[in-house]
Amino acid sequence: MVFGFLASLVNIFSYWFFGHLVHMPYLFANSLAWLVSVLFSFFSNKSWVFNSEYSTLREFLKEFVSFMLSRIVSFFADNFIMILGITILGWPSLWVKILDQLLVGLLNYGTSVLVFNHENKKMQAALKRSKERLNGLRNNK
């Protein structure tokens, strides 16, 4: 949750920077903010949340591409919420961005668990099989 919260802060601050200081159109600023926060999320989730390690560049790229593809859904959800809040409802963009990050944050958490826990599930299944074999050997003695 801590790194998800930090990623949301990165997203909000990046949106504020691109949209309010650089004066980019809000959807372009939002898209850049999404990219910055997703890169932050990938490396923080990989390193500190899920302790995901790899031994080859291919494994790293596979995990990176999986993560980016899982976040494509949040990209569209993010932009949809911004369009709805700003263009259709006429709400202030920074308030919409904060609400947007609460909703998109839940979506992102779910997709992160799917990407980074894949290897952990394989290891847990192998450990369970090993324990069952060991128990089988003990019972046969």
C-alpha positions in Angstrom: 0.0 0.0 0.0 2.8 2.4 0.8 4.3 2.1 -2.7 0.9 2.3 -4.3 0.3 5.5 -2.4 3.7 6.9 -3.5 3.0 6.0 -7.1 -0.3 7.9 -6.8 1.6 10.9 -5.4 4.1 10.6 -8.3 1.2 10.6 -10.7 -0.6 13.6 -9.2 2.6 15.6 -8.9 3.6 14.7 -12.5 0.1 15.7 -13.7 0.4 19.0 -11.8 3.8 19.6 -13.3 3.0 18.9 -16.9 -0.5 20.3 -16.8 -0.2 23.4 -14.6 3.5 24.4 -14.8 4.3 23.4 -18.4 0.7 24.1 -19.5 0.2 20.9 -21.6 -3.3 19.9 -22.6 -4.8 17.8 -19.7 -4.9 14.5 -21.6 -1.3 14.8 -22.7 -0.2 15.8 -19.2 -2.2 12.9 -17.8 -0.7 10.4 -20.3 2.9 11.6 -19.3 2.0 11.4 -15.6 0.7 7.9 -16.2 4.0 6.8 -17.8 6.2 8.4 -15.1 4.1 6.8 -12.3 4.0 3.4 -14.0 7.8 3.3 -14.4 8.1 4.3 -10.7 5.6 1.5 -9.8 7.3 -1.2 -11.8 10.7 -0.7 -10.2 9.4 -0.1 -6.7 7.0 -3.1 -6.8 9.7 -5.3 -8.4 12.4 -4.4 -5.9 10.7 -3.7 -2.6 7.2 -5.0 -2.6 7.4 -8.4 -4.4 11.2 -8.9 -4.2 11.0 -10.2 -7.8 14.4 -11.2 -9.1 15.6 -12.4 -12.5 18.7 -13.9 -13.9 18.5 -12.9 -17.5 17.6 -9.9 -19.6 14.9 -11.9 -21.2 13.2 -12.6 -17.9 13.4 -8.9 -17.0 11.9 -7.9 -20.3 9.1 -10.5 -20.0 8.2 -9.2 -16.6 8.4 -5.5 -17.7 6.2 -6.1 -20.8 3.7 -8.0 -18.7 3.6 -5.2 -16.2 3.2 -2.5 -18.9 0.5 -4.5 -20.6 -1.4 -5.0 -17.4 -1.3 -1.2 -16.8 -2.7 -0.4 -20.3 -6.2 -1.0 -18.7 -5.4 1.6 -16.1 -4.2 4.0 -18.8 -7.6 3.9 -20.4 -9.5 4.0 -17.1 -7.3 7.0 -16.0 -8.0 9.0 -19.2 -11.7 8.1 -19.1 -12.1 9.3 -15.6 -10.2 12.5 -16.5 -12.5 13.2 -19.5 -15.6 12.4 -17.5 -14.6 14.7 -14.6 -13.1 17.6 -16.5 -14.8 17.8 -19.9 -18.2 16.4 -19.1 -18.7 17.3 -15.4 -16.6 20.5 -15.4 -14.8 19.7 -12.2 -11.4 21.2 -11.3 -8.7 19.0 -12.9 -6.5 18.5 -9.8 -9.6 17.3 -7.8 -10.5 14.9 -10.6 -6.9 13.7 -10.7 -7.0 12.9 -6.9 -10.3 11.0 -7.2 -8.9 9.3 -10.4 -5.9 8.0 -8.5 -8.0 6.5 -5.7 -10.0 4.5 -8.3 -7.1 3.6 -10.6 -4.9 2.7 -7.6 -7.2 -0.2 -6.7 -7.1 -1.4 -10.3 -3.3 -1.2 -10.3 -2.9 -3.1 -7.1 -4.8 -6.0 -8.6 -2.8 -6.1 -11.7 0.5 -5.9 -9.8 -0.3 -8.9 -7.7 -1.0 -10.9 -10.9 2.3 -9.9 -12.6 4.8 -10.2 -9.7 3.3 -13.1 -7.7 3.4 -15.4 -10.8 6.9 -16.7 -9.8 6.0 -16.9 -6.1 3.0 -19.1 -7.0 5.2 -21.5 -9.0 7.7 -21.7 -6.1 4.9 -22.3 -3.5 3.5 -25.1 -5.7 6.9 -26.7 -6.0 7.4 -26.4 -2.2 4.0 -28.0 -1.6 4.8 -30.9 -3.9 8.2 -31.4 -2.1 6.5 -31.5 1.3 3.9 -34.0 0.0 6.7 -36.3 -1.3 8.6 -36.0 1.9 5.4 -36.9 3.9 4.8 -39.8 1.6 8.3 -41.1 2.2 7.9 -40.8 5.9 4.6 -42.6 5.8 6.0 -45.5 3.8 8.8 -46.2 6.4 
